[in-house]
Amino acid sequence: MPANRLIDLSSDTSTRPSAAMRKAMAAAEVGDEQKGEDPTTNALQARVADLLGKEAALFLPSGTMCNHIALLVHGRPGDEVIAADIAHIFTSEAGGGSVFAGLQTWPLATTRGIFTGAQVDAAVREAGSRAPRSRIVAIEQTVNRGGGAVWPLSAIEDVARAAHGRGLAVHMDGARILNAVVASGVAAKLMAAPCDSVRLDLSKGLGCPVGGVLAGSRAFIDDAWRWKHRMGGALRQSGVLAGAGLYALDHNVDRLAEDHAKARRLAELIGNVNGVQIMNPEVETNIVFIDPSASARKSSEILADLLSHGARMGASYGMIRAVTHLDVTEDDMEAAAAAFERAVKGKRG
C-alpha cells in the first residue's frame, strides 16, 4: 500500500466528502434556517420526512443530538428509558440521557442488541409513587455493538406493540437505518412506521461531513425545534451542509451494499488469522468485531502495530472493531487483513 495512505476502518464517520459532494455543497442555495428560509435545508427535511414516512423532520448537527432531543421530547426528569444493554444511548453518548433529560435507564440483556416485546412488557414499571415511570423504548438500527445487526421488521413491530400497549413512546436510533434497508430489502418507511420518532445519520455510510436528521409527528418536531435551540444546535445558512445530505440520498444509498460486501470479505480474511475470532460471523452490514483474546497480544498492542502498517481499526470493550465505508476499496480489505495478521504476530511497520 502507498506509504502515505491510511486505510481507516476505525469508523464510517471517517469518510470525507467527495469532489461531487463538495460541488453540491458549494452550489447549494442558502438562507436563514432559523427563519425557515434556507431552501436546501427545508428540502432535506422534507425529503427525510417522506423517506421515513413521518410528518416532519429536523436537520441537526449530529446524530447524538438527535437522540438527546428525542429523549427530551418524549420523557420527563425521573422517567425511565428501556433499551438494549449495548445500546448506543447507554454506552456511547456520555450519559446524555441522564444529563439533559434526567432519565434513568433500564438495559435489557440481549443477543446482539435485539430484544422482544415480552422483555419490554416485563421491564415496564408498575405504577406507584416510589418507582420511576417507564416512558420510552429505544431501538438501535443497526446495532453498533451488535456488529451491525439488523432488527427484523417483525421484531420492531413486536416491541412497538408492547410499548404502545403500556403507554410508552418508541424511538428508533436509526444511525445506520439505510444500511439496514439495503441489507434487508425492507423500506425505511416500513421500519420507521411502528416508531414515534426516528433519526438517521448523514455522516456515516452516506459520506457527509456533518449532520443527522430527526423525524416524527409535526407536534414532536415543533418541540424538537425548541430543544435544538436550547442545546445550541441552531444553525443559519445550513444549506451548505444540507446540500451534502441531499447529494448523499441521491448517490450514496444503494452503494451501501458495496460496504457490506467489503465487510464480509474482511471478516473472511481476518477469520483465518491464528489467535483471533470474528464475534459476528454473520456479517449483515458494514461492521466487523474481532476478539483477539486467544492471541498473545492485547487489543491496544495490535492496534498500535496495525497503525504502523498503514491501517487503523477501533477498540471496543477489549475487542477490535472494523467498519467499512465508501473511502475504502476491496483491495484495501486484502491489505488491511495482511497488516492485521502482521500486527497479531507483533511485527511493526
C-alpha positions in Angstrom: 0.0 0.0 0.0 1.3 3.6 -0.5 3.2 4.8 2.5 1.3 8.0 2.7 -2.2 6.4 2.7 -4.1 5.3 5.8 -6.7 2.6 5.4 -9.1 3.9 8.1 -11.5 1.3 9.3 -12.0 2.9 12.7 -15.5 4.1 11.8 -17.6 5.0 8.9 -17.6 8.6 10.3 -14.0 8.8 8.9 -15.4 9.4 5.4 -14.6 12.6 3.6 -17.0 14.4 1.2 -16.2 13.5 -2.4 -15.5 16.2 -5.0 -19.0 15.8 -6.4 -20.5 16.3 -2.9 -18.3 19.3 -2.3 -19.6 20.8 -5.6 -23.2 20.2 -4.5 -22.4 21.9 -1.1 -20.8 24.9 -2.9 -23.8 25.3 -5.2 -26.5 24.9 -2.5 -29.0 27.7 -2.2 -29.0 29.1 1.3 -31.0 31.3 3.7 -31.6 31.7 7.4 -32.6 28.3 8.8 -33.9 29.8 12.0 -36.5 31.8 9.9 -37.3 28.8 7.8 -35.8 30.5 4.8 -33.0 28.0 3.9 -34.4 26.2 0.9 -31.8 23.4 0.8 -32.3 22.6 4.5 -36.1 22.7 4.0 -35.7 20.3 1.1 -33.6 17.9 3.0 -36.0 17.9 6.0 -39.0 17.2 3.6 -37.0 14.5 1.8 -36.1 12.6 5.0 -39.6 13.0 6.4 -41.0 11.4 3.3 -38.3 8.7 3.3 -39.2 7.7 6.9 -42.9 8.2 6.5 -43.2 10.9 9.1 -45.0 14.3 9.1 -41.9 16.4 9.6 -38.1 16.3 10.2 -35.4 18.4 11.6 -31.8 18.8 10.5 -29.3 18.7 13.4 -25.6 18.9 13.8 -25.1 15.3 15.0 -26.9 12.0 15.4 -26.2 12.1 19.1 -28.0 15.4 19.4 -30.9 13.7 17.5 -31.1 11.1 20.2 -30.8 13.5 23.1 -33.6 15.7 21.7 -35.8 12.7 21.1 -35.4 11.6 24.8 -36.1 15.2 25.9 -39.3 15.4 24.0 -40.6 12.0 24.9 -39.6 12.0 28.6 -39.6 13.9 31.8 -36.9 14.0 34.5 -37.1 10.9 36.6 -38.7 8.8 33.8 -37.1 5.6 32.6 -35.9 4.6 29.1 -35.7 0.9 28.2 -33.2 -0.3 25.6 -30.7 -3.0 24.9 -27.8 -3.4 27.2 -25.4 -2.5 24.4 -27.4 0.4 23.0 -25.5 3.5 21.8 -27.6 5.8 24.0 -26.3 3.9 27.0 -22.7 3.1 26.0 -21.5 5.9 23.7 -23.3 9.2 24.4 -21.5 10.3 27.6 -24.6 9.8 29.7 -26.5 12.4 27.8 -29.9 10.9 28.5 -29.3 11.4 32.2 -27.5 14.8 32.0 -30.0 16.5 29.7 -33.3 14.7 30.1 -32.8 13.4 33.6 -33.8 9.9 32.5 -33.0 6.7 34.3 -32.1 3.7 32.1 -33.2 0.1 32.1 -30.8 -2.0 30.0 -32.2 -5.3 28.7 -30.0 -8.3 28.4 -29.8 -9.1 24.7 -28.0 -11.1 22.0 -26.5 -8.6 19.6 -28.8 -5.8 20.9 -32.2 -7.1 19.7 -34.9 -7.7 22.3 -38.6 -8.7 22.3 -41.9 -7.3 23.2 -42.2 -9.7 26.1 -38.9 -8.3 27.5 -40.4 -4.8 27.2 -43.6 -5.8 28.9 -41.7 -7.4 31.8 -39.5 -4.3 32.2 -42.3 -1.8 32.4 -42.6 -0.5 36.0 -45.9 -0.9 37.9 -47.5 2.4 38.8 -46.5 3.7 42.2 -45.1 6.8 43.8 -41.8 5.2 44.6 -41.0 3.8 41.1 -39.7 5.7 38.1 -42.2 5.9 35.3 -41.4 3.8 32.3 -41.7 6.3 29.4 -39.6 5.4 26.3 -38.4 2.3 24.5 -35.4 2.8 22.2 -34.4 0.6 19.3 -31.0 0.9 17.6 -31.0 0.2 13.8 -28.4 -1.2 13.0 -27.0 -2.3 16.4 -23.4 -0.9 16.5 -22.0 -3.1 19.3 -24.1 -6.0 17.9 -21.8 -6.0 14.9 -24.2 -4.1 12.7 -27.1 -6.4 13.4 -30.3 -5.6 11.6 -33.6 -5.5 13.5 -36.1 -7.5 11.5 -39.4 -5.7 10.8 -41.3 -8.3 12.8 -39.1 -7.6 15.9 -39.7 -3.9 15.6 -43.4 -4.3 15.3 -43.4 -6.8 18.3 -41.6 -4.3 20.5 -43.7 -1.4 19.4 -46.9 -3.2 20.1 -45.8 -4.0 23.7 -44.5 -0.4 24.3 -47.6 1.3 22.9 -49.8 -1.1 24.8 -48.3 0.1 28.0 -48.4 3.8 27.0 -44.6 4.1 26.2 -43.2 6.0 23.2 -40.8 4.2 20.8 -37.7 6.0 19.4 -35.6 4.4 16.7 -31.9 5.4 16.9 -31.6 4.8 13.2 -28.0 5.9 12.8 -27.5 3.2 10.1 -31.1 2.6 9.2 -30.3 2.8 5.5 -27.6 0.1 5.9 -30.5 -2.0 7.3 -32.7 -1.1 4.4 -30.1 -2.1 1.8 -29.2 -5.3 3.7 -32.8 -6.5 4.3 -34.7 -5.0 1.3 -37.3 -3.6 3.8 -38.3 0.0 3.0 -37.3 2.7 5.5 -40.9 3.7 5.9 -41.9 0.3 7.0 -39.1 0.1 9.6 -40.0 3.5 10.9 -43.8 3.1 10.9 -44.1 1.5 14.3 -41.9 4.2 15.9 -43.0 7.6 17.2 -39.7 9.1 16.3 -36.7 8.0 14.2 -33.4 9.5 13.3 -30.7 8.8 10.7 -27.1 9.8 10.3 -25.7 11.6 7.3 -22.1 11.5 8.5 -21.6 7.7 8.5 -22.0 5.5 5.4 -23.7 8.3 3.5 -20.4 10.1 3.4 -21.4 13.6 4.6 -19.1 15.7 6.8 -21.7 16.7 9.3 -25.3 16.0 10.5 -28.2 13.9 11.3 -32.0 14.2 10.8 -34.7 13.6 13.4 -38.2 12.8 12.2 -41.6 12.3 13.8 -45.1 13.9 14.1 -45.4 17.7 13.4 -46.0 18.3 17.1 -42.9 16.2 18.1 -40.8 18.2 15.7 -42.2 21.5 16.9 -41.0 20.6 20.4 -37.7 19.3 19.0 -37.0 22.8 17.4 -37.2 24.3 20.9 -34.7 21.8 22.3 -32.5 22.3 19.3 -32.2 26.0 20.2 -31.7 25.3 23.9 -28.9 22.9 23.2 -27.0 25.3 20.9 -27.9 23.4 17.7 -29.4 26.4 15.9 -27.9 27.0 12.5 -28.0 29.8 10.0 -27.1 29.2 6.4 -27.2 25.4 6.9 -27.9 24.7 3.3 -24.2 24.3 2.7 -24.3 21.2 4.9 -27.9 20.1 3.9 -26.7 20.1 0.3 -24.3 17.3 1.2 -27.2 15.3 2.7 -29.4 15.7 -0.5 -26.4 14.6 -2.6 -25.9 11.6 -0.4 -29.5 10.5 -0.6 -29.3 10.7 -4.4 -26.0 8.9 -4.8 -24.8 7.0 -1.7 -27.6 4.8 -0.5 -27.6 1.8 -3.0 -23.9 1.7 -2.9 -24.0 0.7 0.9 -24.2 -2.8 -0.4 -20.6 -2.5 -1.5 -19.6 -1.7 2.1 -21.4 -4.8 3.3 -19.6 -6.9 0.8 -16.3 -5.4 1.8 -17.0 -6.1 5.5 -17.8 -9.8 4.7 -14.6 -10.1 2.8 -12.6 -8.5 5.6 -14.2 -10.9 8.2 -13.4 -13.9 6.0 -9.7 -12.9 5.7 -9.2 -12.0 9.3 -11.1 -15.0 10.5 -8.2 -17.1 9.1 -5.6 -15.4 11.3 -4.5 -17.6 14.2 -5.5 -16.4 17.7 -8.4 -14.2 16.7 -12.1 -14.8 16.3 -14.8 -12.9 14.4 -17.5 -12.1 17.0 -20.3 -11.6 14.5 -19.7 -14.4 11.9 -23.0 -13.4 10.2 -21.8 -10.0 8.9 -25.0 -8.4 7.9 -23.9 -4.8 7.2 -20.6 -2.9 7.5 -19.3 -3.7 11.0 -16.9 -6.4 12.0 -16.0 -7.2 15.6 -12.8 -9.1 16.3 -11.8 -10.9 19.5 -8.0 -11.2 19.9 -8.1 -12.8 23.3 -6.8 -16.1 22.1 -3.7 -14.4 20.8 -0.7 -13.5 22.9 -1.4 -9.7 22.4 -3.7 -7.1 23.8 -6.0 -5.2 21.6 -4.1 -2.0 22.2 -0.8 -3.6 21.1 -2.4 -5.0 18.0 -4.0 -1.6 17.1 -0.7 0.2 17.6 1.2 -2.1 15.4 -1.6 -2.2 12.8 -1.3 1.6 12.6 2.4 1.3 11.9 1.4 -0.8 8.9 -0.9 1.9 7.5 -4.2 0.6 8.7 -6.5 1.8 11.6 -9.2 0.0 13.5 -11.0 0.9 16.7 -11.2 -0.6 20.2 -14.4 -1.6 21.9 -14.5 -3.2 25.4 -11.5 -5.4 24.7 -12.5 -6.2 21.2 -11.4 -4.6 17.9 -13.9 -3.0 15.6 -13.6 -2.5 11.8 -16.1 -0.5 9.8 -16.2 -0.3 6.1 -17.3 2.7 4.1 -17.1 4.5 0.8 -13.5 5.7 1.3 -12.0 2.1 1.4 -11.8 -0.3 -1.5 -11.9 -4.1 -2.0 -8.2 -4.2 -2.4 -7.9 -2.3 0.9 -9.5 -5.3 2.6 -6.7 -7.6 1.5 -4.1 -5.1 2.6 -5.8 -4.4 5.9 -6.1 -8.1 6.7 -2.5 -8.7 5.8 -1.5 -5.8 8.1 -3.7 -7.2 10.8 -2.0 -10.6 10.7 1.4 -9.0 10.9 0.2 -6.9 13.9 -1.1 -10.0 15.7 2.4 -11.6 15.3 3.9 -8.5 16.9 5.5 -7.1 13.8 5.8 -3.3 13.3 5.9 -1.5 10.1 
